[in-house]
């Protein structure tokens, strides 16, 4: 998580000052694959710590720059980003389902080679992905400090931080929480898959929702539903029906939220700021927000109980809603 905070910003600055964003993606993707191969050489704790830290520094560098490239290709049709992003969700389901069968039969030792195979595949595909055209008016783009002084920009970054912090208890402890309440591992896996299926469904129609309802309204609705989701899981875990409904809300808490916020980042960080804008979105939200949320949830879980960790997550979403309502003028 530390590399996810630092790496995107370092490589975002390099990408915005280089002639080719995809060159950054290709180089960082190749180095990530090479470094990850180190897990096949030794399984000592210190060695794995160094290998994963080094691999992560380059892997998390490539993701925001690829997002910026995709949005650059879409140009005025950036609201159609979700139609491309849904393939990541489909790939996730296929990988989990397929590799799960292999691991059940041959053991977890087979996992690192599969990860390495996917990393090499991602790098190979990047070789055939062209750079997006340079946006008009790039030379006249404002400075990063000027953009960051805008209240709406600061509000967006705060909303992303709080929202991803609220997900800390979900990504870190959802499986453990369900198992502690008698859910089988098979059922837990199916509930995770249901959430991803729900996000795919919303990605299919998101290009219609964004122009129709606008980013601000979608975010306000999504943040309320996110608070509701965490409360339903925390307080209603004994009911499978409630948990099923809560998992369907993943369509909003990830699908709608990610599509809406990434379209705003693309718009408010123009021209040569695209790389650093996507990097800030990734590092402050998924990096710092995820780290703080997971750590805080763990402390709350161990000190006062698991339910309170989900209540804390809901409170973070309501805080994000207040920020969006007061300063979220993104249109």
Buried (B, 14 or more C-beta within 10 A) or exposed (E): BEBBBBBBBBBBBBBBEEEEBBBBBBBBBBBBBBBBBBBEEEEEEEEEEBBBEBBBBBBBBBBBBBBBBBBBBBEEEBBBBBBBBBEEBEEBBEEEEEBEEEBEEEEEEEBBEBBBEBBBEBBEEBEEBEBBEEBEEEEEBBEBEEBBEBEBBBBBBBBBBBBBBBBBBBEBBBBEBBEEEEBEEEBBBEBBBBBBBBBBBBBEEBBEBBEEBBBBBBBBBBBBBBBBBBBBBBBBBEEEEBBEBBBBBBBBBBBBBBBBBBBBBBBBBBBBBBBBBBBBBBBBBBBBBBBBBBBBBBEBBEEEEBBBBBBBBBBBBBBBBEBBEEBBEBE
